[in-house]
Amino acid sequence: MWSCRVDFLLTGVQPLRPIFWARIRFQATIGIVLAAVLPAIGGILFYGIGTADIGLRNTLIGTSIAIVIGAWLTRNVATYPGSEALASALSSFSLAFGVLLIAFVLGRISYNRTTLLLGYSLTLGWFFLVGALVQRRQQLHIGILPFGDMGQLPKFPHVTWRVLESPEASTAGLDAIAADLRIDLPSEWDRKLADYALANMPVYHVKHLMESLTGMVELEHLSENSFGSLTPRHDYMILKRSIDWLVALAMGVLLFPFLLLVGLLVRLDSPGPALFRQERIGYQGRPFTVYKFRTMKISASNPSAVRDLAITRDRDNRITPIGRFLRKSRIDELPQILNVLKGEMSWIGPRPEASVLSQWYEAEIPFYRYRHVIRPGIAGWAQVCQGHVADVDDVRSKLHYDFYYIKQYSPWIDLLIVVRTIRTIITGFGAR
């Protein structure tokens, strides 16, 4: 079972004939009418606000802009598997309206607070409603060619597979065609695929389709791994590093008293230091020291069991009472703000592994080392999709998630990870 819950409406695979209310322009237009125009009219009719009121006009214009930006953000975040309509809308529109409010306050721009709050509430209500309707009403139908690696297609919610036994098979009702393009297809099928494309029927390589549906990239052998396609965007790496540093500096200042309090509680809970230090492998394969609040009892050093001691198991009896809460809430990761400030880590990226584990995984798993092409993160795509893992087979699946993140490296997938990390903090999914 795929741990990253898939909803085809929220991935790059879209129905050929989407229902009209699934179109982003329709959603944004109705959102502006409901959340900007109607509250403004209500203010004029019921509260006697004049049409010349500058605060009302500013709020109307600002709300309209926030709705357009929020819809755009939602659309971009929703192209990744595992994103959810409600969470995507909440995060995107909260960000858009939050920036609008900050602009009003810092710019000392007159605005109507009641109208702005009402507009935000109506926007969320509208996009929550339309998201729920779209998810309930649409089904994706994909036709598959009976060749190559097509035998074990996984089952997904709202996705129906139909085998096309011959080039003459009907494609009525299909939204897309999937084929294994790594093999030589019969000439009649090559011509048929061209016909599908000319008829505006999307044709997907099954490998890329699975990536879009599962959120995983699997490198099977060197001749087809396409390292070039997995090279992260250099411009975004530079921008992200600047954002990481600024956010870490602000968070470090704001959370410093809280971090001192947590450190004191850790010291009082069990003997040992407040901070846990461990050598891990980071950007470009370089070792560095990671900082965390100590959540486990101090164990006697045993050189023959170093690797086992580095692995946290289910219900590990070494975890202290306060440590269990710190792990579930992810508070134990906060000292890594220092690693972000030093340039060793990012807020979002593949989780760094202990040096001894990384060496073991590199010996067991091909291409494992390639995950070090970007800075490791405090939160990551594999972490929110899969949770904590320890066995080699699970680590191999985790690596496929890491490769997907590297291939899709962008602010949109980072925003989705932030949203799902917040949910993880609330639910405790993946904590050990």
N, C-alpha and C positions, 0 to 999 in steps of 0.2 A: 504494500500500500504506500502511495506517495504521501509523505508527511506534509508537503506544501499543498494545501487544499486547492484544487484547480476549479476555476469557473471560467469557461471559455469566453464569456462575455467580458472578462477582465484580463484577457491576454491579447497578444497581437493577432490571433486568429479570430476573424469576425465573420458573422453570417453574410452570405451574398445579398440577401434581401432583408436587412434589419427592419424591425417595426419602427414606425415613424418617431415614437417617443424615445427611442434609443439614440437618436441623432443628437449630437452635442449642440448644434445650433438651435434646434427646437428647445432643448432643455434650458439653454442660457437665455433665450428670448422670453420664454414663459417665466423663468426665474426673475428676470428684470421687471417684468410686468407685476408679478406677485410681490416681490420683495423691495422694489424701489418705487414704482409708480403708484401702486395702491396705498402703501403707507403715506406717501406724500399727499395723495388726494384725501386720505383720512385726516391727516393733520390740518389740511385746509378747511374741510367741512366741519369737523367736530371740535377742533381746538382753536379755530379762527386764525391759524397761521396764514399770513398773507403770501401770495404767490411771489412777491418781491423779497421775501425773507431770505437773506443770504445764507443762513445756516441750513435752511431746508434745501436750497438749491445745491449747496456743497454736498450735503448728505445724499441727495438723489444721484448726483454725478458720481460721487465716490462709491456708493453702493453698487451702481451699475458696473463700474470698473472692477470692483472686487468680485462681482459675480462672474464676469468674463474671465478674469484671471483664475479664480477658483475652479471654474469649469475646465479651463485649459490645464491646470495642474492635475485635476482629477482624471482627465483624459490621458495624460502622460503617465501618471502613476498606475492607472488601470491597465496598462499594456503588459504588465508582468503577472505571471501566475502566482496565485496565493493572495493577491490583493482582494479586498472585500469592498463592496459598494459603500456600505455605511462608514467604515473606517476611512476609506479614501476621501469621501465627501467631507467627513468631519475634520480631518487633518488639513485638507486643501483649503476649505472655506474658512476655517479658523485661522490659518496662516494669512490668507488674503485679507480678511477683515481685521486681523490683528495688526498687520502692516498699515492698513488704512487708518486705524485708530491712532497708531503711533505717529503717522504723518499729520493727522489733525492736531494732536497734542503738541508735538515738537514744533510744528509749523505755526502754531497758534491760529489755526484756521477755524472759523466758526462752523459748528455743526450741531445737529439736533440729536441728542443722545437717545431719546425714545424712538425716533424713527430709525436710527442706526441699529439699535438693539432689536427692534421689530423686524427690520430687513434681514438681519443675520439669522434670526429664528425662523422666519419664513423660508429663507434660502435653504437652510438645513432640512426643514420639513419637506420642501418640494423635491430636493435631490434624494433624500431618503426614500420618499414615496416612489419616484420614477425608477430608482435603482432596484427597489424590491419588485416592481412590476416587470421590469426588463428581465431580471433573473428568473422569475417564475414563468414567463411566457415564451422565451426563446429556447430553441434546441439547435445544436450544430450537427449537421449531417455531412460526413466526409466519406468520399468514395476512395477505395484503395485498390491499387493494381496488384494482381496475384503473383508478384515476383519479389525475390530478394528477401530482405529482413522485414517481413510483414506478418509473420506468424504469431507473434506474442504481443500484439498491441494491447496496452493496458486499458482498463475501463475507467472512464471519467464521468463525473456528473454532467448531464446535459450534452454528452457527445455520443453520437451513434456512428458506427463504422459500417460501411456497405462495400463488399467485395465486388469489383467490376470484372466479371469472368471473361469478357471479350471487348474489343474496341467498339462493338455495336451496342453494348449494354447501355441502357437508358441512364441519363444523369439527372433526370427530373427530380427536383426536391433536394439536390445536393448543393452544399455551400462551398465545397472545395474538393480537390483531388490530391491524394498523397501517393508518392511513388518513391521507391528506393533508386535514386539516381546514381548510385555508386556502381551499378551493374549495367551491362549492355542489354538494353531492352530490344525486343523484336521491332523491326522497322515499322510495322503497322501501328505499334504502340507509340513509337517516336512521333509519327505523324499525328496520331490522335492527341497526344499531349500538346502539340502545337495548335491543333484545332481548339482544344479546351482554352488555351491562353487567348487565342483570337476571339473566342466567344466570351471573354471577360470572366472565365471561371478560374479562380485562383488555383495554382498548381504548386504544391509544397514538396520539397525533399523530406522524406519521412524523418530523417535525423533532425532537421531543423524544426519540423513540426513537433517532435517530441520535446525538444528544448523549450519551445514556446509553451507547451502544455505542462511540463513538469518542473521547469526552473532549474534544470540540470544540463551540463555539457559533459559528454563522455568522450574521452580521447581513447580510441581503440588501438590504433597503430600509427607509427610515425609517418607513413605515407599520406595520411589523410587528416592529421591532427590540426593543421592550419594554425600554427602558432601566430602567424601574422594577424589572423582575425581575432585572436585573444590578446593582442597588444593593447593595453589601456590607453585612453586618450591622454596625451601629454598635457594639453591645455587645461583639461579638467583636473589633472593631478596637481598642477601649480595652483589653480584656484582653490581646490579643496584643501591643500596644505595651509593656505592663508586663512581660510575659514576655520579650519581645525584649531589653529593657534589662537585666533581671536576668541573663539568660543571657550577654549580651555582656560584662557586667561581670565575671562569673565566668570566662568563657573568656579574656578579655583578661588577667586576672591570672595564670591558669594557663599560658597559652601565651606570655607575654611573653618568657621566655628563648629559647624555640624561634623566635619571630618575629625576634628579634635575630640568631640564628644564620642563619636563611634570608636575611635582609637582607645579612649579611656574605658569604654564598656568592654572592648575585646580583652584588654589587660586584666580587668576585674573578673571576667568570665572564666579564664583558664590561664595557667602559667605560660609565659612566653611573650615575645614581642607583639606589638600591635600590627606591624606590617609583615607580610610574607614576601620574600624576595626569591625569584627563580629565574634562571637563565633560559631564555627562549630564543627561537629563531625568527628573525624579522625581515625587513625589507632587504632585498637582494641577497638573502641567505646569511645576513650578518647576525651574530648572537648579541643579545642585549638583556638587561635585567628588568623584569617586569615587576611592578609593585601592586599588591592587593592587601586588603585587610585579611589578617589571618583568621581562617574559619575552621581550622583543624587543630587537634592536639599535636604537640611536638612529639615526633617519633624518633627513636634511637636510630642513628645512621647505620645502614646495612648495605655496603657496596654491591652485594650480590642481588639485591632486590631494588635497586635504584629505579628501574623502569616500572615495576609494579607500584612502587610508592608514588610515582608521578601520575598514576591513573586514579581518578576518583570514581568509585563504583556506586551502584544504586544502594541507598541506605548505608553508606559508608559510616562505620561506627567511630571513625576518627573525627567526624564533624562535630563541633561543639554546639550547644543549644542556640547561642546567639549566631553562630556561624551558619546554621541552617536558615535562619531568617535572612541573614545578609546575602546568602547565595540566591534564595528565592526572589528577593527584591532587587538583586544585582547591585546592592550598595557596596559589596565587597570589591567591585571593579573600579570604584571611584578614584582610588589613589593612582590609577593609570592616567589621570589627567596630567600627572607629571611626565609620563612617557609621551603623551601627545605634545606637551610643551617642548620636550627635548627633540621632537621630530622622529621619534622611534615608532610611534603608533599614530593611527587616525581614529576618529570617532567611529567610523564605519569601515569595515574591511574583514578579510578572513581572520579568524581568531588565531593568535600565535600559539604554537605548541612548544612544550618543554623540549630542550635540546635533545635529551635522550630519546624522547618519543619521536621527534622529527627525524632523527637518524634511523630509527627503526622503520618508520613509515617510508622513508626514501628507499630503503633496501627492499621493502615489500611491495611498494606501489609505483608503477611507472608514472613518470611525469609529475610526481608529487612535488618536487622542488619548484615547479613552475608557479605555484601559488604565491611564491615570495616576490613576484614581479611588481606587486604593489604593497604599500604599508599595511601591516596587520591592524585590526580594529578592535575597539572595545565591544562593539556589536557587529554581527555579520549576517549575511544571507543564509548560510548553512545553519547558523545558530537559531534563527527565527523559524526556519523551515523544518529542521531535523531535531533540534535540541542537542543535549550533551551526548557524545559518543566516546567509546573506548576501544572496541574491537576493530581489527583491521578491516573487516568487511564493511562495517559502518563508516569507518574513516574513508574508505574508497567512495562511498556514496556522498559523504561530506565533501570530498574533493570535487566531485561533479558539480555540487552546488557552488563551490568556490570558483570553478572555471566559468560557470554561468554568470556569476557576479562580475568577474573580470571582463568577460565578453560584453556584458551589458553596462559596463562602468559609466554611470551618469548620475546627475543629481536626482533623477526620478526614482531610480531603484534605491538610492540612499534615503529618500523621503519615505518610501514604502517600508524600508527596514526600521526607520525611526518609529513609524506607526506600529509596526508589529512588535518592536521591542517594548513599547509602552504596554501593549497587551500582554507580553510575556511577563513584565514586572507585576502586572495585576493578577495574572492567572498562575504564574510560577512555572509555566511550561518550559521544560528543558533544564530545570535547576537540578543541581547535584550537591 
